[in-house]
Amino acid sequence: MDIHFQLGTVNLGEEPGRLFKTQIIAAHDQALQHLQPYLSPHQVRFLDQAVMVSFSQRMRSCAGRAIGGQEIKLNYRLLLQNPTELIPTYLHELAHILAHRLYQARGHDPHWQELMAWIGQSPRRTHQMDVSGLKLRQKRYRYLCHCSEHFISAHRQTKIRRGVTYQCRYCHEVLRAAS
């Protein structure tokens, strides 16, 4: 199985990006070697499909995310602060990718747990890293109705600009921007 690294705002040609890339490739190869004795010849063919790996500087609290059985996003800022968690996080997400490919499984089900054990990892669902310095306070926009004021997210603000309306859950009046 090949790994393709998607370049974003993280330069994988410079430290620590280059080190992260090297460590991921080594852990990936080792994990696949551990898995092969447990898989049927039919299942082994799923290991040949490439995995896209990218680093995100926008992630806030999760260490990584497996997307659609083919892509892994890793939290660059969190893993930069906790470099010893890079490999366990990558292998956690790789197990999600493989569980999806082999069993159409999602989440932390028994198939995922079994794959984690086969690659020598503890099937933990969450990490224990401190994310307090990573969380960015999201801007809120003030809206009014007949009975109170509401603070909505930037995402909902954008939807309102595109014509979506929101109502107060108490007085059912359409929310309007505060001037």
N, C-alpha and C positions, 0 to 999 in steps of 0.2 A: 504494500500500500504506500503510495507516494504521499508526501506532505507538500502542499503548496502554501507558501506564506504570502498573505495579501499585505501589501505595503499600504500603510495609512500614514498617520502622523508620527508613527514610531519608526525610527531609522534602524532597521535590522542589520545594517552594515557597520554600525558603531556600537560601542559598549553602552549599556548592558544588553541592548537588543541582540547583538551577535551572539553573546553568551547564552541568552534565552533560547535562541534558535538552535544552537548546537546541543543544548541540554534536552530540548524537546525531541529532536531527531533521535538522539541516543535512547531516550526513554520510550519513544514510540517503537523503535525496532526491537527493543528488549521485551516490551509488552506483547508484541505480535509473536515473538518466539515462545513466550510463555503460553499463549493461547492455542497455538497450533495443535498440540497433542489432544486437546479437549474437543476439537471441532471435526465434523465429518468433512470429506472431500468436497461435498456440495457447499458447505458453509465457508470453507477456506476461500472460495472464489470471491466472497464478499470483502475479504481483506485486501483484495487488489485494487479496490476503488479508492481514489484519492480523497484526502481530507484537506479542506481549506482551513488554515489557521490565521487568525488576525488578532491584533492587540488593540484594545479600545481604551482611550483615556477618558471616555465619558461615563463608563460604568461606575456605579456608586457603591453598592454593598456586596454584590455577588462577585465571586472570584473568577467565575467563568460561566459560559453558556454554550450548550450544544444546540445547533440550529438545523432542523430538518434532515438529520442523518448524514450530513456532509460538511458542516462548518462548525468550527470551534472558535469562540471569541473569548479572549482572556483579558482580565482587568489589569492593564499595564501598571497603573499607579499603585494598586494594592500589592501586586506581585513584586514591584520594585522595592517596596517597603518590607516585604516578607519573601525574599528570594528562595528560601528553603521550601516554600509552599508551591513553587512553580510546577514541579513534577507531579506531586499528588493532585494538584488541580487539573493539570493537563490529562492525567490518566483517568480522573473522575469523569471528565467530559468525553474522553475517548471511549470509555465504557458506555456512555449514553449513545454515542454514534453507533457503536457496534451492536448494542442491544436493539437499536432501531433497525439496523440493517439485517441482523440475523433473526430477530423474533418479532419485529414490528412493535416492540415494547417502548413504552414511554415512562418517564419518571424513574423512581427508585424502587422498581418492582423486583421480584425474585430473580428475573433474568439479569438485570443490571447488577444485583448483589452478587450473583454467581460469577459474572465476568470480572467484577472487582476482585473477588477472591482469587480467581485464576491468574490475574496479573499481579497478585501479591499486594493488594491494597485493602485497607479497611473500608468497608462500605458506609462511610459517614455521609450524611446528607448535607451537613453544613460545616462551614469553617469557623475557626475561633479567632480570626484576625481582627485587629482593631480597625474599624472603618470610620471612626469619628472624624478624622482629618480629611476624608474623601467626600463626605456628604456635602453637597452644595445646597444651600437653601433655595428652593424654587420660588421664583417670583410669582406673586399672586396679584390678581386684578380685582378691584373693588366693584361690586355690582349691587344694585338696590332693588327692592320690591316694596310692596305696601307695608309689610310687617317687620322687615329687618334688613341688614346688610349681609352680603355674601362675598367671600373671597374665592375666586376660581383660578385654576391653573392656566399656564400659558397655552397648553394644548387646547383647552376649552375656549380660551380667548380667540385662538386662531379659528376654531370651528364657528364661533359666533360671527366673526368677520366674514365667513363664507356663507352665512345665512342660517345656520342652525340656531334654534331658540331653546332656552332653558327656562323652566318655571320653578318658582319657589315651591317646595314640597308642603308648605303649610297654608299659604294664601292662594297658591296656584297662579299668581301673577307672573307674567313674563319678566325675566330679569333685564334691567337696563343699566348701562354703564354709569357709574357715578362721575359727575363732572369735576 
